């Protein structure tokens, strides 16, 4: 079986769905019975006096779930889609080496909203808002902190930086999810960047096709097509997210000639079985989406319950290599902590197994540590 088939239904305008997303315990409990662990998360939130200020706390990611995605969630607390969107009490536990900014975005930010970690490419934090806040989010210092969309003054500094750094050849629009912006705002931003730096290759990273598929309108696909080279990177973690509605949204992009890539995070209890990953990557390839990255979890604060041990991840990848063609096989990668950059775990830099940690030594002579459990 490829994905899950659900009946198509007539959507209201996507922005109305977005505004009506579930963001409080009260609204969530009207739709679903919370497990003890889920209930304890909210009790702790209330005890800490953070119910109103959760969005401003460094390691706390506010609840945000679209009704579309919640309709896909199972009743069991261990349902793989439920685990991704409903918080559990384990989020209050900070594991070894975990921080709210595990990739040190702020350290590599020469101007607000811009991250320049690699010589030839930069990342732009377009907004801090997502339609659905994933519970394993690694950008906990930024997402849901009520900063909103990039302001004109911030964009002016970004444009000036890009003009001064011609070594930058690619720009990734991220956040938050850039597609929470209207077409007018998003493509005005894109056009400003393109006008200032002609020829720069753009990527947009989004989870919208699988959490709010109505966002991918014909007009949106047409606007993407007219702004090539412009790559679309889909974040998808489980075959059940590839519903008929999501498939229609992705087909709309593919039919418009938009190049599609995917990225997946390896998550305990969600997709850490070889059969699940195989189905996901085959399903993506069948939909004209190249599986691009399978990411080992970043050391984000309060996410250790999602983390798959590194040696288990490498074992899964070896099995996938025996089952899948190169077309369907993503790169298994880890973003080294503290801004060490992305490394392939199929052909990694020198790794030493310590008692409690893996120790990575890069060609530049730097050392980075990642917990074994």
PEFEN-V378573 format. One record per run of one state. SS is the DSSP state (A for helix, B for strand, O for the rest). FROM is the first residue (numbers start at 1). TO is the last residue. Records with the same first field share a line. If there is no record, write none. Layout:
SS->FROM-TO + FROM-TO
This chain:
O->1-13 + 20-21 + 23-24 + 32-35 + 48-53 + 57-64 + 66-66 + 71-79 + 86-88 + 93-98 + 100-113 + 119-120 + 128-148 + 150-151 + 165-169 + 176-177 + 181-182 + 197-200 + 207-207 + 212-212 + 216-217 + 226-229 + 236-238 + 242-243 + 256-259 + 266-273 + 287-289 + 296-299 + 301-303 + 307-309 + 324-330 + 340-340 + 345-349 + 354-356 + 362-366 + 372-373
A->14-19 + 25-31 + 36-47 + 54-56 + 67-70 + 80-85 + 89-92 + 152-164 + 178-180 + 183-196 + 208-211 + 213-215 + 218-225 + 239-241 + 244-255 + 274-286 + 304-306 + 310-323 + 337-339
B->22-22 + 65-65 + 99-99 + 114-118 + 121-127 + 149-149 + 170-175 + 201-206 + 230-235 + 260-265 + 290-295 + 300-300 + 331-336 + 341-344 + 350-353 + 357-361 + 367-371
